[in-house]
Amino acid sequence: MQPDAPGLTTADSSEDERLGKMWSARCATLHRAWVQVRYHRRRQRFFDLLDKLTKSATVVLGASLMGQHLYSLLPWLATSITALGLLALVFGYGDRKQTHKELAEQAAGIVADIVAVPVADLDFKKTAHWDSAYARLVAKAPPPLKTLMLICEKEQSNADGHHTLPHFPKLRWYRRWLAQFF
């Protein structure tokens, strides 16, 4: 074998290149899976909060119907209770919360599978398996909300140690507040 540099042969160089490609593929899939965990956990918390708020408001309004001093507001209270019940029924907060919980658990499972493999055991078959598991996860997921996905991706990049990323736009406060809706 011809040495490329002192102490480095062509075989060593190609092996390092191969390991580098596998490591890059592993890190990219790991990053994307962590972003999915963050995204679906946020959506799960959001729908859980909506579900609890809707139920609480319905109970409070229902209890207020029992007071005689609110008798004049009876039509408005009844309409409010009906509207809240309709929102919960139409949007299915509980079902959506459960869906995002399951998707977050699947994404966390992909993360666990990736992290469990030591560097010495890394090969293209494993990285391809992780990529296919990630693709199956994304195929099951509802369409993502772009702003919320950007927020989760930026958080994960910061967690990975990439604090200054110029390609992430600075989001205005109202976009962050409305990220769960649009």
Secondary structure, DSSP 8 states (H G I E B T S, - for coil): --EEETTEEHHHHHHHHHHHHHHHHHHHHHHHHHHHHHHHHHHHHHHHHHHHHHHHHHHHHHHHTT-GGGGGGHHHHHHHHHHHHHHHHHHTHHHHHHHHHHHHHHHHHHHHHHHHS-GGG--HHHHHHHHHHHHHHHHHS----HHHHHHHHHHHHHHTT----TTS----HHHHHTTTT-
